[in-house]
Amino acid sequence: MGHYIANLRDIEFCLFDLLEREEILGKSIYKDLDRETSMGMLEEVKRMAENDLAASFVDGDQQGVKFDPATGDAKLPESFKKSYKTFMDNEWWRIDAPVELGGTSIPPSIRWAIAEMVLGSNPINSYLRIRHRIRSCCVCVWN
C-alpha cells in the first residue's frame, strides 16, 4: 500500500447520512443505481486509488511532465501511463461522459466522491479527467 488511504467510512457517512443520497437513488435518471451499487463503485475506486493510481505519485512528483515547446510534445512519467491505462481500462471515464456518449448517470455527489479518491491518490490524475472532458467535448462538437 502506498501513501494514500481513502476514508470510505467518512465518504459513506457524508453521502448517505448527511446528504441522504438514497432519496434520489432508484428513481428517475438514477433508477439503475442504489446504495449497494454506489458503495460497490466507491469500494472499487478506493482499491484502485490506493494501489494502481497512487503508485505513480512519487514519479509524477519528482519527474513531472516534460514539455517541449519546440514540438508541443508533453512527456509523462511511465508510471503515470500505467495509472492512466488502469483508469481507462476499468472504464471509470464513463462517470464524466454524457449518457448519450456511453457515460454513466450518477449523482454529482457520488461523482465528486470518486474524484476525491482519484485526485487524492495522485494530483497528476487530474489529467485523467481533463483529457477525457476534452475528448467528450470534441465528440459532442464533431457529431
Secondary structure, 3 states (H helix, E strand, C coil): CCCCCCCHHHHHHHHHHHCCHHHCCCCHHHCCCCHHHHHHHHHHHHHHHHHHHHHHHHHHHHCCCEEECCCCEEECCHHHHHHHHHHHHCCHHHHCCCHHHCCCCCCHHHHHHHHHHHHHHCHHHHHHHHHHHHHHHHHHHHC
